[in-house]
């Protein structure tokens, strides 16, 4: 671990917070990365980097930061919710379900668990759109593979069955 002198670390955090507050998220993210080099478990730095990755459409990159935040503060329900939602957006449903099961042990309210379980049983909009786009472009083999993978994750969702049936029909 690299150790920054305390005044330098405080200055870096202050600059990062100013950039963040002014909407200069990329500059803030760079500084928060510097903070994590010196303090790998700094909760605010992980929280802000996770938010930046989520806003940038990169939920898979946000998840490790959210895991660090959750490890530091497991009693806060919002950390469980953000991590599970990020994993769902990233398509990592297996880990999302695992965290959902674990969350009950840490006091996540029953209604929140039920809402998250319901959300995990429905595919994200971008995943549905990607499957439909493949089909519309006429990529039969890719569409068939994608539809089968979709059905592995969401066996009760009609879109997967409809697209698979259509592509198999089109292929003869």
C-alpha positions, -999 to +999 in steps of 0.1 A: +000+000+000+013+034-010+010+060+018+002+096+011+010+121+038-022+131+056-023+167+043-018+155+007-046+129+012-069+155+026-062+179-002-068+151-028-101+142-011-111+179-010-103+184-047-122+152-056-153+164-037-151+198-054-149+182-089-177+158-080-199+186-068-192+206-099-201+177-122-166+171-133-169+134-126-140+121-147-116+144-128-131+134-095-129+097-104-092+101-111-086+116-077-107+090-060-086+063-076-055+080-061-072+080-027-078+042-030-042+036-037-034+051-003-066+039+015-080+008-003-111+006+018-121+043+017-159+041+016-166+075+000-141+069-028-156+035-036-191+050-034-183+078-058-164+055-082-193+031-082-217+060-090-195+072-118-193+038-134-231+034-131-237+068-147-212+058-174-232+026-182-206+003-167-223-016-139-197-044-141-170-019-131-192-005-104-199-038-087-164-043-071-166-008-056-201-015-043-188-048-028-162-028-008-188-004+004-210-033+015-182-050+033-175-018+052-212-010+060-233-042+057-261-029+079-271-002+055-299-016+032-291+009+003-257-008-002-273-042-007-299-027-031-273-008-052-250-038-055-278-062-064-291-038-090-256-032-105-250-069-108-284-073-125-275-046-149-242-062-156-259-095-163-243-113-133-276-128-121-259-156-102-240-132-079-270-109-076-291-138-064-264-149-040-262-114-025-300-112-023-300-144-002-273-131+020-290-098+025-317-113+047-291-122+073-282-085+075-317-072+081-328-061+047-366-056+050-388-084+036-406-060+012-372-049-003-361-085-007-394-093-025-390-063-048-354-072-056-363-108-062-391-097-086-367-074-104-342-102-108-368-123-124-374-097-152-347-090-178-332-055-180-346-035-209-312-033-226-310-071-226-344-074-242-335-047-267-303-065-276-321-097-283-347-080-305-320-061-324-301-093-332-333-109-345-342-078-366-308-078-382-313-114-394-284-130-375-301-163-370-273-183-353-264-154-330-300-148-322-306-184-314-277-185-290-287-153-274-323-164-270-312-197-254-289-177-230-318-153-223-340-183-214-313-197-191-315-165-171-352-158-175-371-191-183-405-176-176-402-145-197-421-148-229-397-127-251-371-154-250-395-181-262-410-158-288-377-149-303-364-185-302-395-197-319-393-170-346-357-176-354-362-214-355-392-209-378-372-185-400-343-210-402-367-237-413 
